């Protein structure tokens, strides 16, 4: 072996040694740190990956899954594990989780794994902390309040719903998850960027956004060709597209865009955010208004198909509202506020479906609340469908939607989703026209599964037929 070959072999050996040492330290170091003795019972699992694969194993979304069932039965509602490359405390205790939510930036801080930052960016409202998060959230709340009061927002949303449902005419079967995503994407792109479905930029943004979404919940390996690497690249392209739209708006400040009332037009007048923050805010808005809202819609439609009594009562509520409107007249905010039973249906779908299953936190100081969580523990892993008497809180039939400790589908405290009301309006308006136009049945066995994100294996296939109830618009 020559000198070059010798050094090559030595280099490979050194790399292997460093990697091996890293795996060992990653796995065993938490056991020797000061906080190690304070951790609750549990296991760290395999080196590096820990118990991540078992934690992410798909299971019916209306259950807590085998991983939590097994760990909680053996270790209690709060236990230690090793997830997403970090030693972690998993809390399935409703009181502790509520305590965490109410003490944001005092005792706990949002702390998503580094790979999530790689896709979302460090100034995303989902991962930002401190003053950056406060500024972004204040803008979000202000924007939502402004948009919600504009008739154009509701009319655009309703027209898109009507257009989607009209495309079902002549079809016996639809993939509802696909249709729901089409609806929510078209709504959010119109409201945020002012783009219609037939504009070339819309298709371009959707393609990159789908790539972005797939990588968001993939194994975080930045290797060319992997879903994670493609997602990072897709986010860069999305940033460039949004920046180009912003520059076009600024060059044409007094032209064709000056009368627009979308998020972006209002956002451009906000001086408290930098351009990068505005771009990140737009991407956050697209993310928040797309996936979770479409999943919620699918949950509602799925559960209504299983509950003819609730479906009949919901039809009656919407038919009563429709009878008070003129032929072809669109819905308004006052109509939405009359949809009391619709709100109950949406709440039940959120409770039973567990659309958002967990969030990440870390301790800022030593905390004692039933268990000791010491400073230096990188993540406190908070599971939103909390564990209670053998069930997740959101699937505990004794839980009530109005009890904030037991029901937190949109988060809590200062990180509560600012667009939660807009998501419910979208679902309510789409339901209004779906109930007027179609009857539907679901296929047996197509149940919502948690991956940990919620998905229907077959895409929620609906057998549909037109109905003559109410106005057809």
C-alpha positions in Angstrom: 0.0 0.0 0.0 1.3 3.4 -1.0 1.5 6.5 1.3 -1.7 7.9 -0.3 -3.6 4.7 0.3 -2.4 4.5 3.8 -3.6 8.0 4.6 -6.9 7.3 2.9 -7.5 4.2 5.1 -6.5 6.2 8.2 -8.9 9.0 7.2 -11.7 6.5 6.8 -10.9 5.0 10.2 -10.8 8.4 11.9 -14.2 9.3 10.3 -15.6 6.0 11.6 -14.2 6.6 15.0 -15.6 10.1 15.2 -19.0 8.9 14.1 -19.0 6.1 16.5 -18.0 8.3 19.4 -20.7 10.8 18.4 -23.3 8.0 18.4 -22.2 6.9 21.9 -22.1 10.4 23.3 -25.5 11.3 21.8 -27.0 8.3 23.4 -25.3 8.0 26.8 -24.2 11.5 27.7 -27.7 12.5 28.9 -27.4 9.7 31.5 -24.3 11.3 33.0 -25.4 15.0 33.0 -26.7 16.7 36.2 -30.3 16.4 35.1 -30.0 12.7 34.4 -31.0 11.6 37.9 -34.1 13.9 37.7 -35.6 12.4 34.6 -38.7 10.4 34.8 -38.7 6.7 34.0 -38.3 5.5 30.4 -35.8 4.4 27.9 -33.4 6.2 25.5 -33.6 3.3 23.0 -31.1 2.9 20.2 -28.1 5.2 19.7 -28.8 8.3 17.5 -32.3 7.4 16.4 -33.4 6.4 19.9 -37.1 5.5 19.8 -38.0 7.9 16.9 -39.1 5.2 14.4 -41.4 3.5 17.0 -42.8 6.9 17.9 -43.6 7.8 14.3 -45.2 4.4 13.5 -48.6 5.0 11.9 -51.7 4.3 14.0 -55.4 5.3 13.9 -55.7 9.0 14.6 -58.5 8.6 17.1 -56.2 6.6 19.3 -52.9 7.4 21.1 -51.1 4.5 19.3 -49.1 1.6 20.6 -46.0 3.6 21.4 -47.7 5.9 23.9 -50.0 3.2 25.2 -47.0 1.0 26.0 -44.8 3.7 27.5 -47.6 5.3 29.6 -48.7 2.0 31.0 -45.1 1.1 32.0 -43.8 4.5 33.0 -46.7 6.8 33.7 -48.0 9.8 31.8 -44.6 11.6 31.8 -41.6 9.6 30.6 -38.2 10.0 29.1 -37.2 8.9 25.6 -34.8 9.8 22.8 -36.6 11.4 19.8 -35.4 13.3 16.8 -31.8 13.1 17.8 -32.3 14.5 21.3 -33.0 13.2 24.8 -36.6 14.0 25.4 -39.3 14.0 28.1 -42.7 13.1 26.6 -45.6 14.6 28.6 -49.1 13.0 28.2 -50.3 14.7 31.4 -53.0 17.3 30.7 -52.1 19.5 33.8 -48.4 19.6 33.0 -49.1 20.3 29.3 -51.4 23.2 30.2 -48.8 24.5 32.6 -46.2 24.4 29.8 -48.5 26.3 27.5 -49.1 29.0 30.0 -45.5 29.5 30.9 -44.0 30.2 27.5 -40.8 32.2 27.6 -40.9 32.0 31.4 -40.0 28.4 32.1 -40.3 26.9 28.7 -39.5 27.9 25.1 -40.4 26.6 21.7 -37.6 24.3 20.5 -38.1 22.4 17.3 -35.4 20.0 16.1 -32.7 21.6 13.9 -33.8 19.8 10.8 -37.2 21.5 11.1 -35.3 24.9 11.1 -33.5 23.8 8.0 -36.9 23.6 6.1 -38.9 26.3 7.8 -36.1 28.8 8.4 -35.0 30.3 11.7 -37.4 33.3 11.4 -40.5 31.2 10.7 -43.2 32.1 13.2 -43.5 28.4 13.9 -40.0 28.1 15.3 -39.1 31.7 16.2 -38.9 32.7 19.9 -38.7 35.9 21.9 -39.1 39.3 20.3 -39.1 37.9 16.7 -42.0 35.7 17.5 -43.9 38.4 19.3 -43.5 40.8 16.3 -44.6 38.2 13.8 -47.5 37.1 15.8 -48.8 40.7 16.3 -48.7 41.1 12.6 -50.5 37.8 12.0 -53.3 38.7 14.5 -53.7 42.2 12.9 -53.8 40.7 9.4 -56.4 38.1 10.3 -58.5 40.7 12.0 -58.3 43.0 9.0 -59.0 40.3 6.4 -61.8 38.7 8.4 -63.8 42.0 8.3 -63.5 42.3 4.5 -66.5 41.0 2.4 -64.0 40.1 -0.4 -62.4 37.5 1.8 -65.6 35.6 2.4 -66.9 36.0 -1.2 -63.6 34.7 -2.7 -63.6 31.7 -0.4 -67.2 30.9 -1.2 -66.8 31.2 -4.9 -63.8 28.9 -4.8 -65.9 26.3 -2.9 -68.8 26.6 -5.4 -66.3 26.2 -8.3 -64.7 23.0 -6.7 -68.1 21.4 -6.1 -69.4 22.3 -9.6 -66.5 20.3 -11.0 -68.0 17.2 -9.3 -71.0 17.3 -11.6 -71.1 14.1 -13.7 -68.7 12.3 -11.4 -69.7 9.3 -9.2 -66.5 9.3 -7.2 -64.1 11.9 -5.9 -60.9 11.7 -3.8 -61.9 14.1 -1.1 -58.5 14.7 0.4 -57.3 15.9 -3.0 -60.3 18.1 -3.5 -60.0 19.6 0.0 -56.3 20.4 -0.6 -57.2 22.0 -3.9 -59.8 24.2 -2.2 -57.6 25.3 0.8 -54.6 26.0 -1.5 -56.6 28.1 -3.9 -58.2 30.0 -1.0 -54.9 30.7 0.8 -53.0 31.6 -2.4 -55.8 34.0 -3.3 -55.9 35.6 0.1 -52.1 35.8 0.7 -50.8 36.5 -2.8 -53.8 37.5 -4.8 -53.3 34.7 -7.3 -56.1 32.8 -9.0 -55.9 29.1 -9.9 -55.4 29.7 -13.6 -52.3 31.9 -13.2 -48.9 30.2 -14.1 -47.3 31.2 -10.8 -50.0 29.4 -8.9 -49.1 26.0 -10.4 -45.4 26.8 -9.9 -46.0 27.6 -6.2 -48.2 24.5 -5.7 -45.5 22.2 -7.1 -42.8 23.5 -4.9 -45.2 23.6 -1.9 -46.1 19.9 -2.3 -42.3 19.1 -2.4 -41.9 21.3 0.7 -44.7 19.5 2.6 -43.4 16.0 1.8 -39.9 16.9 3.2 -41.3 18.5 6.3 -42.3 15.1 7.8 -39.5 13.0 6.2 -36.3 11.6 7.7 -34.0 14.7 8.0 -31.1 13.6 5.9 -29.6 16.3 3.6 -28.5 14.0 0.8 -29.2 15.0 -2.8 -32.4 13.3 -3.9 -33.9 12.7 -0.5 -37.4 14.3 0.3 -35.7 16.4 3.0 -33.1 17.8 0.6 -35.7 18.5 -2.1 -37.9 20.3 0.5 -35.0 22.6 1.5 -34.4 23.4 -2.2 -38.2 23.9 -2.7 -38.3 26.4 0.1 -35.5 28.4 -1.5 -37.4 28.5 -4.8 -40.6 29.5 -2.9 -38.6 32.3 -1.2 -37.3 33.5 -4.6 -40.9 33.4 -6.1 -42.4 35.4 -3.2 -39.5 38.0 -3.4 -40.1 38.4 -7.1 -43.9 39.0 -6.4 -43.0 41.5 -3.7 -40.6 43.4 -6.0 -43.3 43.4 -8.8 -45.8 44.9 -6.3 -43.3 47.6 -5.2 -42.6 48.6 -8.8 -46.3 48.8 -9.5 -47.4 50.5 -6.3 -49.9 52.8 -8.0 -50.9 50.4 -10.8 -53.0 47.2 -11.1 -52.1 46.0 -7.6 -52.9 49.2 -5.7 -56.5 48.2 -5.1 -55.8 44.7 -3.8 -56.7 43.7 -0.3 -54.7 40.5 0.1 -52.3 39.6 2.9 -49.3 40.7 0.9 -50.6 44.1 0.0 -51.3 44.8 3.7 -48.0 43.2 4.7 -45.9 45.5 2.4 -47.1 48.4 4.5 -45.9 46.9 7.7 -42.6 48.6 8.7 -41.8 46.5 11.7 -40.8 43.5 9.6 -37.7 43.1 7.3 -38.2 41.7 3.8 -36.9 38.3 4.9 -39.4 38.2 7.7 -42.2 39.2 5.3 -41.2 36.4 2.9 -41.1 33.9 5.8 -44.5 35.2 7.0 -46.0 34.5 3.6 -44.7 30.9 3.6 -46.0 30.4 7.1 -49.4 31.7 6.0 -49.4 29.3 3.1 -48.4 26.4 5.3 -50.9 27.2 8.1 -53.8 27.7 5.6 -53.2 24.6 3.5 -52.5 21.3 5.1 -54.2 21.4 8.5 -57.4 23.0 7.2 -57.7 20.4 4.4 -57.2 17.6 7.0 -59.9 19.1 9.2 -62.3 19.2 6.2 -61.6 15.6 5.5 -62.2 14.7 9.2 -65.5 16.4 9.2 -66.7 14.8 6.0 -65.5 11.4 7.2 -67.2 11.6 10.6 -70.5 12.9 9.1 -70.7 9.9 6.9 -70.6 7.8 10.0 -73.2 9.8 11.9 -76.5 10.2 10.0 -78.2 11.9 13.0 -75.5 14.7 13.1 -75.6 14.9 9.3 -79.4 15.4 9.3 -79.2 18.2 12.0 -76.4 19.9 10.1 -78.4 19.9 6.9 -81.3 21.4 8.7 -79.2 24.2 10.0 -77.7 25.1 6.6 -81.1 24.8 4.9 -82.6 27.2 7.4 -79.8 29.7 6.6 -80.2 29.2 2.9 -83.9 29.9 3.0 -83.2 33.3 4.5 -81.0 34.3 1.6 -82.0 35.5 -1.8 -81.4 33.3 -4.8 -77.7 33.3 -5.6 -76.8 35.5 -2.6 -73.5 34.7 -1.0 -72.9 34.1 2.7 -71.7 36.7 5.1 -70.1 36.9 8.6 -73.6 37.0 10.3 -74.5 33.8 8.5 -71.4 32.2 9.8 -72.2 33.2 13.4 -75.6 31.4 13.1 -73.9 28.1 12.4 -73.9 26.9 16.0 -74.2 23.1 15.3 -71.6 23.5 12.5 -69.2 24.7 15.2 -70.0 21.6 17.3 -69.3 19.4 14.3 -66.0 21.1 13.7 -65.0 20.9 17.3 -65.9 17.2 17.5 -63.8 16.5 14.4 -60.9 18.3 16.0 -61.4 16.5 19.3 -61.7 13.1 17.7 -59.3 13.5 14.8 -56.3 14.9 16.5 -55.1 16.9 13.5 -52.0 18.4 15.3 -50.5 15.8 17.6 -47.5 17.3 19.3 -45.3 20.4 19.8 -41.8 20.9 21.0 -40.5 22.8 24.0 -37.3 23.1 26.1 -36.8 24.1 29.7 -35.3 27.6 30.4 -34.7 26.8 34.1 -35.3 24.0 36.6 -39.0 23.2 36.9 -40.8 21.0 39.4 -44.4 20.3 38.5 -45.3 16.7 39.5 -41.9 15.7 38.0 -38.6 17.6 37.9 -37.5 19.0 34.6 -34.0 20.4 34.9 -32.3 23.2 33.0 -30.2 21.5 30.3 -32.9 19.2 29.2 -33.0 20.0 25.5 -36.6 19.2 24.7 -39.8 18.8 26.6 -42.0 17.0 24.1 -45.6 18.0 24.5 -48.2 15.7 23.1 -51.4 17.6 22.4 -53.9 14.7 22.4 -52.9 14.2 26.1 -53.3 10.9 27.8 -56.2 10.5 30.3 -57.6 7.3 31.8 -56.4 5.2 28.9 -57.4 7.7 26.2 -56.0 10.8 24.6 -57.6 13.9 26.0 -59.0 14.8 22.6 -60.5 11.3 22.4 -61.7 11.2 26.0 -65.5 11.4 25.9 -65.6 13.3 29.2 -63.6 16.1 27.7 -65.5 19.2 26.7 -64.6 21.6 23.9 -65.0 24.6 26.1 -62.5 23.4 28.7 -59.2 24.8 27.6 -57.1 22.5 29.7 -58.6 19.4 28.0 -59.1 20.8 24.5 -56.3 22.6 22.7 -56.5 21.7 19.0 -55.0 25.1 18.0 -52.4 25.3 20.7 -52.5 27.6 23.7 -51.0 30.6 25.3 -49.2 33.1 23.1 -48.5 30.4 20.5 -52.2 29.7 19.8 -52.8 29.6 16.1 -53.9 33.2 15.0 -55.7 31.8 11.9 -57.9 29.3 13.7 -61.2 31.2 13.1 -60.4 31.5 9.4 -59.9 27.8 9.2 -63.3 27.1 10.7 -65.0 29.7 8.4 -63.5 27.8 5.4 -64.8 24.5 6.6 -68.2 25.9 7.4 -68.7 27.6 4.0 -67.5 24.6 2.1 -69.9 22.4 4.1 -72.8 24.8 3.4 -72.6 24.2 -0.3 -71.6 20.5 -0.1 -74.7 19.8 1.9 -76.9 21.7 -0.6 -75.5 19.9 -3.6 -74.4 16.3 -2.8 -75.0 13.2 -0.8 -72.0 11.1 -0.1 -70.8 7.7 1.2 -67.3 6.7 2.3 -65.5 3.4 1.6 -65.2 0.9 4.4 -61.7 0.7 6.0 -60.5 4.2 4.8 -59.7 5.4 8.3 -57.6 8.5 9.3 -54.1 7.4 10.3 -51.4 9.4 12.2 -48.0 9.3 10.4 -47.7 11.4 12.8 -49.5 13.9 10.5 -53.0 12.7 9.7 -53.7 11.0 6.4 -56.3 8.8 4.8 -54.6 5.8 3.2 -56.9 5.8 0.1 -57.4 9.6 0.0 -60.9 9.4 1.5 -62.8 8.1 -1.5 -66.4 9.5 -1.6 -69.2 8.0 -3.6 -71.2 11.1 -4.5 -74.6 11.9 -6.1 -76.3 15.2 -6.7 -79.2 16.1 -4.4 -82.0 18.5 -5.1 -82.2 20.0 -1.6 -81.9 23.8 -1.5 -80.8 26.2 -4.2 -78.2 25.0 -6.7 -76.8 28.5 -7.2 
